[in-house]
Amino acid sequence: MTRFFTSDRRQQALYGWLLLMPALVLLSLFAFIPAATTLWASFFSRATVRHPTAFVGIDNYHNLIADPAFWHIVGNNLTYAAVTIPISVALALIMALWANANIPARSFVRTAYFLPTMLPMIAAANLWLFFYTPGLGLFDRVTALFGMGPTNWLGQPETALWAVIVVTIWKESGFFMIFYLAALQTIAPDLREAARIEGASRWAYTRRVVLPLLMPTTLFILINAMINSVRLIDHLFILTKGGPNNASKLLLYWVWEMAFAYLDQPSAAVLTVMIIAVLGCIATVQFIFFERRTHYR
């Protein structure tokens, strides 16, 4: 009997490992191994014709932290994240609530909200590049009606980053709306009827019932928005290329620039490791903090 149970457990364990194998192989090839390789590369110096690469420990980390451009670009990314994440999530929730309501042309409204998400990143950036064109773009045409002169939205340090932020909010709000809309459609209509019977207002029903039930979706969206806030690179290629004078440069674009424009692989590896570590810590804190306030059904 003992041998039978032991054999059965081994078969179940083998079956479980076989089920995990495809995901484990893919994660190893595209996540675990590249991350370990990047971490190892961050401890070596930059190779030149005369000086081959050598182990330097954490000197690369010290050099990057001592670089004033690092803190300037980190500040850009923090501003970018602090503005785009809450506004995109709030707009997504508002749009989902409206698109889920019983309104005329509801399918058209949903399509209109989701249309920016369907556009390729490069196409969307080129579209906004036309909007921002000084003297000819849509924004300058509108401001000219109020007697204002043309503005170089993408060429001024004061406006370049904010111009990129507007494009991101426009692009991501519709994407996050889809998740909220799907979550809203899983809420039982009986809850709304019960709230009406109890005399609860629409705001009270939304605050007391809908928002708590949407917390798992909100947690998922916040983590995705946080990751998106450090992985923007397509729009910067088209709109500003990180300029002027690093005014709109973000971390991932700087990683690409160091790795492929300056051929400084160790510095790019150091910055990549730091980004992954910070994102992992923030995601862990988010899970711990929101887990207590999340309602699952």
N, C-alpha and C positions, 0 to 999 in steps of 0.2 A: 504493500500500500504506500509506504514511504517513497519507494522508487517511482511509483506512478505519479505521485504529486510532484516529486522533484523533476521528472521528465516533462510533466505538463507545464510547470513554471518555466523551465528552460525554453520550451516551445513558444510560450507567450512572450518571454523576453526576446527571443530571436525574432518573433513576428513584430514586436514593437520596434526593434532596431531596424528591421527592414523598412518599416513605415517611415522611420525618421531619416533613413539613409539619403533619399533624394534632397531633402532640405538641408541635411548636414553637409553633403558634398557641395551644394551650391553656396551655402554660407561660408564654408571653408575656402572655396576658390575665390569668391568675390568679396568676402568680408574679413574673416579671421586671418588668413594668410597675408593679404595685402596690408592689413593693420599691423601685424607683427613685423612685416618687412619694412613698413614705413617707420615704425618705432626704432628698429635697428639702424636704419639709415640716418636717423636724426642724431646719432651719436658719432658720426664720422664727418670729417672735414670735406670741403669742396675739392674735387679733383681738378688739377690743372695739368698742362703739358709737362711742366717741370716738377711739380709736386703731386705725387699720387695721394689718393685719399688715405686718411689716417684717423685712428680712433681719438676723439677729443672729449669724450664724456658729455657733460652737460654744458660745455662752453657755448655750443650753438644756441641753447636756450637762454643763456645769459646775454649773448650778443643780440638776440631778437628782442628780449625785454628791454634792453638798453637803447634800442633804436626808437627815436621819437616818432617815426612814421608808423611804428606798430601801435602806439597808443592813439595816434590820430585816427587810424583805420578802425581800431577797436571802438573808439568813440562814434565813428560813423555807423558801425554795425549796431551798436547799442541804441542809437537814435533811430535807426531804420527799424529795428525790431520793436522798440517801445511804441512806435507809431503804427506800424503796419499790423502787428498782431492784434491789439484790441479793436482797432477800427475794422479790420477785415472780419474778425469773428462777430462783432456786433452787427455789422451790415449783413453778414450771412444769416444770422438769426432773424433779423427783421425781414429780410427778403423771403426766408423760408416760411415764416409765419404768414406773410401776405400771400405767397404762392400756394400755401396749403389751405387758405381760406376759400370759401365758396364765393368767388368773384367771377365776373364775366371775362372771357378770353383767358382763363387760367393757364391753359397750355401755352399760349403765346407769351404770357408773363414768365413762365418757367424757362421757355426757350431763350427769351431775351436776356434773362439773368445768367443763363449758363453759356451763352454765346461767347463771351470773352475767354472762357476756359477752353473752348474747342479750338480757338485760334492757336497756331504754333507760336512759340515764344518769339522767334525772329520776326514773324509777320506782325505780331502785336507791337513789337518794339519799333518796327518801321512805320506802322500806322501812327504811333504816338510821336515818332520823329517828325512826321509831317505836321502834327498838331503843334509841336514846339518850335517849328521853323520861324526864326525872327522875321517879322514883317509879312510873312505869307501864311503862317500857320493859323489854325482855328482860334487859339487863345489870343494871339495878337489882333486878329480880326475883331474879336469880341471886345477886347480892351480898347481898341481904336474907337469904338462907338462911344466911349466915355472920355475921349480926348487923350488917352494915354499913348505914349510912344511905344515902339517895338521893344521887346525884351528878349535877351538871349538867355532863355530859360535853362538851357543845358550848358552854357558856356560861362556862367557866373558861379563862383563858389557859394554864394548865398542861396542860390535856387537849384543848383544841379542835383543835390541829394534829394530835395523835396520833390523835384520832378520825377525822379526814379520811384520815390515812395508812392506817388499818385498812381503810376502805372502798375505797381505791385498790388495795391489795394483794388484797383479795377479788375486785375487779372485773377486774384485769389478769392475774392468775395463770392463769386458765382460757384467756384469749386467747392468751398466750404458749405455753401447753401445746400448742395446736393445731399450731403451727409445729414444736415439738420432736417431737410425735407423728408428723407427716408426715415429718420427717427420719429418725426412727428406723425407719420402715417402708421406707426406701430402703437401709438397711444390709443387705448380703447375709447370709443365714443361714449361708453357708459360713464366714464369719469366726467365728461362734460355735462351730460344729462344730470348726474348727481349734483354737480356744482350748481347748476341752474335751479334744481329743486331746493337746494340749501340757500338760495338767494345770493350766491357769490357773483361778484362782478367779473367782467372779462379779465381785468388786470389781476384781480385776486386769483382767478383760476390759472392764469399764466404764471404768476409768481409762486403760488403754492403747489401747483400740480405739474405744469408743463416744464418749467425750468429745472426742478429737481429730477424729473424723469429724463431730461436731456443731458444730465451731468456726465454719463459715460461718453456720449458723443462729444460733448464739450472738451473733455479730457483728451480724447483722441485728436480733435481738431487743434487744440493748443499745442500738443506735441508736434504735430505736422507743421503748424505755423512756425513754431520755434526752429524746426529743422530747415524750413524754407527760408527763414530769415538769414541763414548763413550759407545758403547754397545758390544764391542768385549770381548768375554770371552771363546769361544770354543777353539780357536787356542792356547790361553795361557795355558789351561789345558794340552794340548798335548805337546806344544813346550817348554815352559819355566816355567810355574807355577808362573809367576811374577818375577822370579829370573834372574840372581843372585843378591842378596842383593837389591831387589826391582828395579833392573835396567830396567826391561821390564813390571813391574806391571802397569796396567791401572785402571781407576776409577771403572768400573763395576766389574772387578775381585776383587778389594778391597772391594766393597760392599758385594759380595758373601762371601769373606773370613771373614769379620767381623761378618756377620749374621750367617753363618753356621759353620765356622771353629773355631772362637773365641766366638761364641754365644753372641755377643755384639749387640743386636738388636737396641738399641737407636742410637749408632754410625752409624750403617748401615742406619737407617732411616734419620739421619741428612745428611749424604752424598747423599742419594737419593734425598732428598728435594733440596739440593744445585744444584745437576745435573739438575733436572727438571727446576728449576728456571733459571739457566744459559742458558739452551737450549731454553726455552721459550723466553727469552730476545733476544738471537741471531736470532732466527727465526723471531721474530717481526721486528728486524732491517733489516734483509734480505728482508722481504716482502716490507717494506717501501722504502728501498734503490733501490731495483731492479724494483719495480712497475713502477717507472717513466721511466725506460729504457726497459720495456717489451712491445713487440708488440703482440697483440692478433688479431686473425682473426675469 
